[in-house]
C-alpha cells in the first residue's frame, strides 16, 4: 500500500470516527493520534520525492536550438581567436 493511499485512509478515518460514539476524552485522543499519523505520512512523502532530472537533448536538437548556454571562461576573451 502506498503512502498516498495511507494518507487517504487516515483522512477518511478522521472524518468517520467522530460519528462512532466514542466518549469525548477518547475522541480527542484518537483525533490527535490520527492527525499525527497524517502529518508523519505527509512529511515522509514530501521528503522521499526525488527532483526530476532535466531531459537530455540529442546532438541534433542541441545544435538546432535557438538558445544555447555556454560556460564563461574569464581567462579567455572572445577576441583571443
Secondary structure, 3 states (H helix, E strand, C coil): CCHHHHHHHHHHHHHHHHHCCCCHHHHHHHHHHHHHHHHHHHHHHHHHCCCCCCCCCCHHHHHHCCCCCCCCCCCCCCCCC
